[in-house]
Amino acid sequence: MSSLLTDGSLAVTVDGMRLVNPFIIGSGPPSTNATVINKAFAAGWGGVVAKTTSLTDTEVVNVQPRYGKLHSPAGDAIGFQNIELISDRPFEDWEVDFKKVKDAYPDRALIGSIMECYDKGRWQELASRCFAAGCDALELNFSCPHGHPETGMGAAMGQNPAMVEEVTRWVVAVAGGRPVWSKMTPNITDIRVPARAAKAGGATGVSAINTILSTIGINLKNLRPTPTVEGHSTFGGYSYRAVKPIALRMVGEIAMDMPGFSISGIGGVTCGADAFEFLLMGANSVQSCTGPMLQGFEMVSEMGEGVATLMQQHQFATVQAVVGHSLQFFSTHHHLVELQAAKKAAKAAELANRDTEWGKKDFVAEAGQLVSSKE
Ligand SMILES: Cc1cc2nc3c(=O)[nH]c(=O)nc-3n(C[C@H](O)[C@H](O)[C@H](O)COP(=O)(O)O)c2cc1C
């Protein structure tokens, strides 16, 4: 493991929670029980968002197969689709696991992820029990795009800003000032709307993004969509490399709209350079889920080295200093046209300044450009 991950060089404080480094496992298979979470921490990850859990009587039945990959012409996996639901484990088992993990790694951030139906008592019970079992923070899953929306949960809530605000408020009321991040769905026209609703409900930050609704392909031998379950499929969530440009844009939109609001950036992070880009776009922590699924937990060592090298190269003393640095270089398309016209005019004026250039264009206009007082 790279020593940079734990020696404080990459430490950052998010909503009062100290992260030894900004790299967090995103909710999903790499955080599905204490065994894998402990493996992630042993590899050096600064935090883990546990696989989303709900109260035990919420029915969760997964299917097989439930994943699909998109390959580049060279054969690398560039996109990944899943139709997996939230954790199918009883919540009581999660309470035992949270305690185990926190005892083993007290210096790492353990973030519970919760999802429930539209019921104040259930959200508050789940949240309180997660904190009592040792979670340092909570992520509210308003974003699972498949399966759960059919029953009014996940993205069905995330696409309803009034619900995002209300449910966030319910959880914040029992959080005792601990960080609460509402996880945003990208399957919406303007992600700033639910992000503002989360802030209005008292969230200390948002996580963005969950997966993008997709279908990974059609099997051309039998003309069935994949992943195929008993000859049929359903639209699922798209992740990994291919979604990074969309995730970066959405993180940037939220960051520009609500400067200083915490964003845990996620979507297509595969290496240190990707993580650095999310920091530059305004995220103050960076998650990866499909990355560790396809590359292994050890990828975090390269992430640490990669971010540290880029920080040194660009003279950033702390991770916090990187956060949002590139937002200043975004503008409207109209402004880009103006900038380009101004640059062209400046260049023409500069050319007219050299004796060899005189007379190539309108001689009188060239002379006029060099006059400081126009009377
Ligand atoms: C197989 C799989 C299962 C997932 N399960 C959850 C989940 O239970 N809760 C959740 O909030 N996000 C879940 N996600 C979404 C990821 O946490 C993440 O938001 C998304 O995959 C984009 O990031 P990535 O490209 O790093 O994977 C899952 C993703 C995958 C690939």
The ligand as a MOL file (V3000), in Angstrom:
LIG
                    3D

  0  0  0     0  0            999 V3000
M  V30 BEGIN CTAB
M  V30 COUNTS 31 33 0 0 0
M  V30 BEGIN ATOM
M  V30 1 C -23.2030 -3.6010 -9.4990 0
M  V30 2 C -23.4920 -2.2390 -8.9380 0
M  V30 3 C -24.3000 -2.1160 -7.8130 0
M  V30 4 C -24.5760 -0.8610 -7.2770 0
M  V30 5 N -25.3350 -0.7680 -6.1440 0
M  V30 6 C -25.5650 0.4510 -5.5930 0
M  V30 7 C -26.2600 0.5800 -4.3710 0
M  V30 8 O -26.6720 -0.3980 -3.7370 0
M  V30 9 N -26.4630 1.8360 -3.8930 0
M  V30 10 C -26.0400 2.9580 -4.5360 0
M  V30 11 O -26.2240 4.0790 -4.0500 0
M  V30 12 N -25.3410 2.8530 -5.6860 0
M  V30 13 C -25.0980 1.6480 -6.2260 0
M  V30 14 N -24.3780 1.5520 -7.3920 0
M  V30 15 C -23.9570 2.7870 -8.0770 0
M  V30 16 C -22.5130 3.1740 -7.7330 0
M  V30 17 O -22.3390 3.4280 -6.3590 0
M  V30 18 C -22.0760 4.4310 -8.5380 0
M  V30 19 O -22.8790 5.5360 -8.1980 0
M  V30 20 C -22.1420 4.2250 -10.0540 0
M  V30 21 O -21.8330 2.9090 -10.4150 0
M  V30 22 C -21.1790 5.1620 -10.7980 0
M  V30 23 O -19.8520 5.0450 -10.3310 0
M  V30 24 P -18.7350 4.0400 -10.9440 0
M  V30 25 O -18.5900 4.3530 -12.3980 0
M  V30 26 O -17.5230 4.3370 -10.1240 0
M  V30 27 O -19.2460 2.6580 -10.7010 0
M  V30 28 C -24.0750 0.3020 -7.9170 0
M  V30 29 C -23.2490 0.1740 -9.0410 0
M  V30 30 C -22.9550 -1.0790 -9.5550 0
M  V30 31 C -22.0530 -1.1680 -10.7510 0
M  V30 END ATOM
M  V30 BEGIN BOND
M  V30 1 1 1 2
M  V30 2 1 2 3
M  V30 3 2 2 30
M  V30 4 2 3 4
M  V30 5 1 4 5
M  V30 6 1 4 28
M  V30 7 2 5 6
M  V30 8 1 6 7
M  V30 9 1 6 13
M  V30 10 2 7 8
M  V30 11 1 7 9
M  V30 12 1 9 10
M  V30 13 2 10 11
M  V30 14 1 10 12
M  V30 15 2 12 13
M  V30 16 1 13 14
M  V30 17 1 14 15
M  V30 18 1 14 28
M  V30 19 1 15 16
M  V30 20 1 16 17
M  V30 21 1 16 18
M  V30 22 1 18 19
M  V30 23 1 18 20
M  V30 24 1 20 21
M  V30 25 1 20 22
M  V30 26 1 22 23
M  V30 27 1 23 24
M  V30 28 2 24 25
M  V30 29 1 24 26
M  V30 30 1 24 27
M  V30 31 2 28 29
M  V30 32 1 29 30
M  V30 33 1 30 31
M  V30 END BOND
M  V30 END CTAB
M  END
